[in-house]
Amino acid sequence: MGIFGFLKNEDQIDDEQLKNGEPYVELSTGLDDYENPSWSQVESAVHDVVDSEDSFATLSFVNYNLEVDTIQCIKDDEYYSFEALPAKDSEEFGKIYHKESLTLEEVVELFKTFYDTQKVIGYKAFIEDHFQE
């Protein structure tokens, strides 16, 4: 199971939006959730990730019909781990693509690209794992 496999949970998504298929963006951290966050909120959340069990940043584009709809990061010592999670309705659902030992600048760039384009460039070259249920 990936570092954040437990975080991608339908219970965390507003049932009304999920049922209606209404697209929305959600930013989650160890402390708060933000619907339709600005880039400055996302960037701040990534900068606030610390080397702690409960500290993370997750950005999801829900109901956007994307191949990858969620990205996440944590900090481990001085470096970051980054994950790209395929959407539930994609053929790749259940896979976790992760990249380790990234700098803060690299993680911010990955989040910025995803925020702007809803794409994770080169994620299939990342290490591949699977959710364990």
C-alpha positions in Angstrom: 0.0 0.0 0.0 1.3 3.5 -0.8 2.0 6.0 1.8 -1.4 7.6 1.4 -3.5 4.7 0.2 -5.7 5.2 3.3 -6.4 8.8 2.4 -8.2 8.2 -0.9 -11.5 7.3 0.7 -15.0 7.9 -0.7 -16.2 8.9 2.8 -14.1 12.0 2.6 -15.9 13.2 -0.5 -19.2 15.1 -0.2 -21.8 12.5 -1.2 -24.0 15.0 -2.9 -21.2 16.2 -5.2 -20.1 12.7 -5.9 -23.6 11.5 -6.8 -24.3 14.5 -9.0 -21.0 14.1 -10.8 -20.3 17.8 -10.2 -16.6 18.6 -10.8 -14.8 20.2 -7.9 -11.3 20.6 -6.6 -10.3 19.6 -3.0 -7.1 20.3 -1.1 -6.6 18.3 2.1 -4.0 18.6 4.8 -3.5 17.0 8.2 -5.5 19.9 9.6 -8.1 21.1 7.1 -9.9 20.5 3.8 -10.5 23.3 1.3 -12.9 23.1 -1.6 -11.8 24.9 -4.8 -8.5 26.2 -3.3 -6.5 29.0 -4.9 -3.0 28.3 -6.0 -1.6 30.2 -3.0 -3.5 27.9 -0.7 -2.1 24.8 -2.4 1.4 26.2 -2.4 1.1 27.2 1.2 -0.1 23.7 2.1 2.9 22.1 0.4 5.3 24.4 2.1 3.6 23.6 5.5 4.2 19.8 5.2 6.6 18.8 7.9 8.3 15.6 8.9 5.4 14.2 10.8 3.0 11.3 10.6 0.0 13.6 10.3 1.4 16.1 7.9 0.6 15.8 4.2 -0.9 17.7 1.2 -3.4 16.1 -1.1 -4.9 17.8 -4.2 -7.8 16.2 -6.0 -9.8 17.0 -9.1 -13.0 15.1 -8.5 -15.4 14.2 -11.4 -13.1 15.8 -14.0 -12.8 12.5 -16.0 -9.0 12.5 -15.6 -6.6 9.6 -15.8 -4.9 10.7 -12.5 -7.2 12.8 -10.3 -5.3 13.0 -7.0 -1.7 13.8 -6.0 -0.2 13.8 -2.6 3.1 14.5 -0.7 4.7 14.0 2.6 8.1 14.9 4.0 10.6 12.4 5.3 13.6 13.9 6.9 14.8 16.5 4.4 13.2 15.1 1.3 9.6 14.6 0.0 7.7 11.7 -1.3 5.1 12.3 -4.1 2.2 10.1 -5.3 -0.1 10.2 -8.3 -3.3 8.2 -7.9 -5.4 7.2 -10.9 -9.1 8.1 -10.8 -11.5 5.5 -9.5 -13.2 5.1 -13.0 -9.9 4.8 -14.8 -8.4 1.4 -16.0 -5.4 2.2 -13.7 -7.4 2.6 -10.5 -5.7 0.8 -7.6 -2.2 1.7 -8.8 -0.1 4.2 -7.0 2.7 6.0 -8.8 5.3 7.5 -6.5 8.6 9.3 -6.6 10.9 9.6 -3.7 13.7 11.9 -2.5 12.3 15.1 -4.1 13.2 18.7 -3.0 10.5 21.1 -2.0 11.0 23.0 -5.3 10.4 19.8 -7.3 7.2 19.0 -5.3 5.9 22.5 -5.7 6.5 22.3 -9.4 4.6 19.0 -9.7 1.7 20.5 -7.7 1.7 23.6 -9.8 1.6 21.7 -13.1 -1.2 19.5 -11.8 -3.1 22.6 -10.5 -2.8 24.4 -13.8 -3.1 21.5 -16.3 -4.6 18.6 -14.3 -1.8 16.4 -15.6 1.1 14.7 -13.9 3.9 14.7 -16.5 5.9 11.4 -16.7 4.1 9.7 -13.8 4.2 6.3 -15.6 8.0 6.4 -15.1 7.6 6.7 -11.3 7.7 3.6 -9.1 4.4 1.7 -9.4 2.6 0.1 -6.4 -0.9 -1.1 -5.8 -3.6 -0.4 -3.1 -4.0 -3.3 -0.8 -7.6 -3.8 0.4 
